[in-house]
Amino acid sequence: MRIKKIFYFSVTLLIGVLIVACERTKISEINADPGRYMNKEVAVAGQVTQSIGALGKGIYQVDDGTGKLWVVANVHGVPSKGARVGVKGHVKPTVTFLGINYATVMEETDRRGE
């Protein structure tokens, strides 16, 4: 009976780790093809490189080592520059000119400190 419980616990843990690992998206992938992620919830993680906010709202930039992405914070306020965060949100319409993407932004729905 004990071996069976350990087996089920191990399988559940493995499935949980795989699901969490699959959620994170590289910022370079979002910047390369923002239309693919448009209005879909994605998760990114990295370090805050710039932060501007007031009255619980603002915008901050996250760098995951592959690229940078601006994140709009409407509820939780903005994290400090240098903070490491994991963010879930929806990629919003961007500006593209001559094949170069400008102003790719994500509107956060959830944030965790790392």
Solvent accessible surface area in square Angstrom, and as a share of the most:
residue,aa,sasa,rsa
1,M,179,0.80
2,R,182,0.66
3,I,146,0.74
4,K,111,0.47
5,K,137,0.58
6,I,95,0.48
7,F,119,0.50
8,Y,123,0.47
9,F,136,0.57
10,S,53,0.34
11,V,56,0.32
12,T,93,0.54
13,L,101,0.50
14,L,105,0.52
15,I,91,0.46
16,G,32,0.31
17,V,83,0.48
18,L,96,0.48
19,I,98,0.50
20,V,102,0.59
21,A,68,0.53
22,C,107,0.64
23,E,76,0.34
24,R,149,0.54
25,T,18,0.10
26,K,114,0.48
27,I,0,0.00
28,S,41,0.27
29,E,76,0.34
30,I,0,0.00
31,N,43,0.22
32,A,83,0.64
33,D,69,0.36
34,P,12,0.07
35,G,53,0.51
36,R,150,0.55
37,Y,20,0.08
38,M,49,0.22
39,N,94,0.48
40,K,120,0.51
41,E,96,0.43
42,V,13,0.08
43,A,15,0.11
44,V,2,0.01
45,A,9,0.07
46,G,1,0.01
47,Q,78,0.35
48,V,1,0.01
49,T,35,0.20
50,Q,87,0.39
51,S,40,0.26
52,I,111,0.57
53,G,44,0.42
54,A,73,0.57
55,L,179,0.89
56,G,38,0.37
57,K,114,0.48
58,G,20,0.20
59,I,51,0.26
60,Y,0,0.00
61,Q,18,0.08
62,V,0,0.00
63,D,38,0.20
64,D,43,0.22
65,G,73,0.70
66,T,63,0.37
67,G,20,0.20
68,K,102,0.43
69,L,1,0.01
70,W,66,0.23
71,V,0,0.00
72,V,45,0.26
73,A,0,0.00
74,N,59,0.30
75,V,118,0.68
76,H,100,0.45
77,G,13,0.13
78,V,43,0.25
79,P,17,0.11
80,S,82,0.53
81,K,153,0.65
82,G,36,0.34
83,A,34,0.26
84,R,126,0.46
85,V,5,0.03
86,G,16,0.16
87,V,2,0.01
88,K,72,0.30
89,G,0,0.00
90,H,56,0.25
91,V,0,0.00
92,K,63,0.27
93,P,99,0.62
94,T,34,0.20
95,V,90,0.52
96,T,80,0.46
97,F,128,0.53
98,L,152,0.76
99,G,70,0.67
100,I,100,0.51
101,N,45,0.23
102,Y,104,0.39
103,A,60,0.47
104,T,11,0.06
105,V,31,0.18
106,M,0,0.00
107,E,60,0.27
108,E,15,0.07
109,T,67,0.39
110,D,45,0.23
111,R,48,0.18
112,R,165,0.60
113,G,66,0.63
114,E,113,0.51
